[in-house]
């Protein structure tokens, strides 16, 4: 059965047992109370919903031992000992929020819990040793992030503008790589750097598509085959290039849209994606899809500024008032593209 570390505190309070903790949370933090009820029950696993990183979203079972191993790996990597002051500001509906609880309870942290919102540091005066946020939260809290010693950012990648901004702060800020199947992150990189470094006991390789294969025996009972195209740079480091299922084959030339997007982000301050749409001559042609009502813009100058190759240059710009997003805020490229094709 899952145990509460004797050093664990929540909002400065100590708890004698799980029932007392769940009771404290029940009214204001119902999602957290529901997760902890499952965490403390007699089963050896929890049930979670995947986000679709390795295929169609589905419910899977994760062993509670794997949760503990993941917490220990994060604690060891970032040197987070008992009495670490941590901020919990992301939804426990998702694996990242669940794991903040597991780390705090298992490693004996002093946890401050706030209702998930876009400005999680608002109204707080204390400083923290560790926190996890999604990009929107980190961006909105930019002026106050110096109150956090180590911050991990996950869910969706930061764009190049915010990566450069985050690098100016004294906070140690990392972007994470992981998914529900790997019990949250299995690798991290400092903002502004290209290479992800794997956490302890995580082993990586490539499949025949050039996609990342993760072997993490402490976290999963089988190898996890992803749809992420990566470049392995050492035994425990890799560069993320893009998603295999988003690769555009245009006239026989394969383009990774995420790489084109990185080039454009510094010069185009709008929400957009690069995608391929059917074309009789090319099979698929590259287009720039902007989340906005139509407006005038000199895209040729933009493509020159971003130094796009002739193969990377979009053949058209398409305006869409609203992109479709997943429950955790990521742009759903497939459904958004279906809207365009329709």
N, C-alpha and C positions, 0 to 999 in steps of 0.2 A: 504493500500500500504506500502511496505517495506521502512523504513526510514534510513537515514545515521545519526549516532550519531554525535553531534557537535564536540566531541573530536577526532573523527576518522581522522587519517592521513595515507597516503600511500606514502612510500619513502620520508617522511617529508612534503609532499604536502597536502593541504586541498582542498576539492571539494565542490562546491556550490550545486550540484545536481547529480543525477545518470547519466544523459547524459554526463556531463563533465567527470565523472569517467570512464564510458565505452569508451568514445572517447580517453582518455589517454591510455587505455589498448589495444585498437583495433589492432594496428600494431604488437607489440612485444608479447602480451599475449592474443592471439585470443581465446583460450579455456576459460580463465577467463572472457573475455568480453562477450562471449556467455552465460556463466552461469549467470553473473550479469544482462544481458539483461532479462533473464527469471526471475531472482529473483525480479527485479523491475517492472515487467509487472503487469497488473491488475488481473491476475489469483490468486486464493488463494492457489495454490499448485505448486510444481515443479515435473517434471517427471525424474526418475532416473532408472538406470539399477542395479538390484541386482547382487551379486557375486555368489550366489548359496549356501549360508550358511544355508538357510531353505528349499532348494529344487532346482528345475531347475531354472537357471537364467531367470529373466523376468523384464519387465518394470513395475514400480509401481509409484503411485502418493503419494507425501509426502506434507502435509499441511505446509504452511509457518509459521503457529503458532507453529507447532512441531519443526521447525528449531530454532525458537526463544527460546522455552523451553529448547532445547538441549544446546544451547549456554549459557543460564542462569545457567543451572545445572553445566556445566564445569567451568564457571566463579566462581560460589559459592564454588565448591569443591576445586579448586586450589587458591581461593582468588585472582582472576585476575580482577582488577578494571580498570576504564578508564585510558588511557595513558600507559597501559601495552605495553611494547616493544616486539613485536612478529615477528617471522620469518615464512613466508609462502614459503615452498620449495617443496610441493607435488602437483601432478596434480589435477586440478579442474575438471578433467573428472570423478573423483571418489568422493564419499560422504565425505571422510576425507578432501579433498582439498576444496570442497564446504563449509564445516562447518568452516574451518579457515576463510573464507570470512565472513560468517554469524556472527561468534564470534566478529571479528574485527569491522565490521560495526555496530553491535547492541550494543556492550559493549564499544565502543569508544577507541579501541586500536590504537597504532602507529605501523603500519604494514610495514615490509620490504618484498617485493616480489621479488623472484628470479626464473629464469627458472628452472623447476625440473631437477636435475641431480644427479649423484652419489656422488658428493662432494659439498654439498650446502653451506658450510661455506667458501669455497675457494674464495678469493678476497674480503671478508667482514672483517672489522676490529672491528665493534661494538659488544657489548654484548646484550643479549636478556633475557627477563623475561620468555618467553614461546616459544616453538616450537613443531612441530609435524614432525616426520620422519618415514620412513620405515627402517627396520633393516639394509639394505645395506648402506643407507645414514649415519646412526648412527655409523656403524662400520668404514666406510671410514673417518668419521669426528672425530674419537675417541680422537685424540690428542688435539682437539679444543673444545670439548663439555663442558669444564669448563666455556666457555663463555655464556652458557645457564643455567639459574637458574632452570627452570622446563622443562623437555622434555618428551613428550609422544611418544611411539613407537607402531605402529600398522601395520596391513596388514598381517603379518605372525609372529609367535613366534620367539624370540631370542633363539639360542641354548645355552646350559649350559656354554660353554666357554665364550661367549660374555656376558651372564648374570653376570658371575663372574668378568669379566673385567669392566663392567659398574658400578658394586658396589663399585669400588675403587675411583670413581670420586666424586667431591663435588656436582655435579649436582643432583637434584632430578629427577630420571629417573623412569618412569612408563611404564609398558606394558598395553595396552588397550584391552578390550573385547567388541566387538560390531559388527554391520553389517549395511548394507544399510537400512534394515527394521527398525532398532532401531535409525536411524538418527545418525550414527557413534557410539562411545563408550557409553555403559551404566554402565561399571564397569572398574576399574583400579587396578593394583597391582604394588608395588615397585619391581624393578628388584631384583631377588634373593629370593623373597617371593613366597609362594604357593597360598595364598588366594587373590581373587579379592574382592574388596569392591564396592558395587553398589553406583551409584550417587543418589542424592536426588530424591524421588518419583518413584523409580524403585523397583518392588516387584518380588520375584522369587519363583519358585516351581519346582517340577519334574513331568514329565508324567510317564506313566506305563513302558516306556523303560529306565527310569533313565536319560532322557534328560531334559535340562533346558527349562523351560517355563518362559517367561518374560511378566510381566504385567506393562506397563509403559503408563498410560492413557494420560500423557502429550505429548507422542511421537507417539503413535499408537492407533487407535480406537478399536483394539482387541488384545487379548493375542497373543504373538509370540511364536510358538513352534519350537524350534531349533533341530538340530541333534547332539548337543554337550552333551556328557556324562559328568556330573559334580557330585561333592559331595557338598551338601549344608552344610555349617558349622555354620551358624547363620541366623538370619532373613535377613541380607543384605550382607553376604559373601559366597563365594563358591570357590571350587577348580575345575579347568578344567582338565578332564582326557583324553578326546579324542573324536573322531567323531564316532557316532553310525554306520554310513555307511561304516566305515573302519574297524570295529571290525572283527577279524579273528576267526572263529569257527573251531578249529583244533582238531578232535577227541573228540568233545564235550566240549573242554576247550575253553573258550572265552578269547582272548588276545586283549588288546587295543594297537595297534602298536605304538602310540605316547608315551606310557609309556616305551616301550622297547627302542625306539629311544632316549629318555632322558638318559637312562642308558648308551647307547653306545656313545653318543656325546662327552663325556669327553675323550674318548680313541681312537676315530676314526675320524681324521680330514678331512673327505671327505663328499661330498654331497650324501646323501643316504636316502632311506625310507625302512621301514619294511612293508611287504605286505603278503597277502595269495594268493597262486595259486592253481588251482585244483589238487587234489591228490586222487587216487582211495581208498586208505586205510583210510586216515584222513578226507576226504572231502575237506579240504584245508590244505596245508602245509605252514609254515612260511618261508619266504625267505628274504634275505638282498639284496636290489637292489641298486647298486652303479652307480652314474653318472660318468662314466669313461670308457676308453678302459681297457681291461683286464690287471691285474697285479697280481704278486704273493703276497700273504698276509697270515699270520697265523691266520685265523679267530677263531680257537679254543682258542688260547691264548687271543684274544680280548674278546670272550664271557666269559672267566674266569675272566678277569680284570673287566668287567662290572657287574659281578655277576648275570648273567642271570640264571633264573630257567630253568629246563629241558624243560618246556613247552614253554618258551620264546626263546630258542635257534633256530636260523634259520637252516633249513635243507639244504640250499644251498645259495651260493652267486652268484648273477647275475649281469653282467656288461652291462650297457646301455650307449652309447656315449652321448646321450642328452635326458634329461627329457622334457616332455611336460609341459608348464607352462600356467597359465591364464594371462589375460591382465595386471593384477596388480602384476605379478611376483610370485604368489604362484605356487608350484608344483601341477599340475593336476594329482592326484594319479590315478583316474579312467582311463583316457586316456593313461597315462604312463603304467599302468598295462595291458591295452588292447594290447599295443605294445608287451609286454612280452608274453602274452598268444597267440598272433598271430604268 
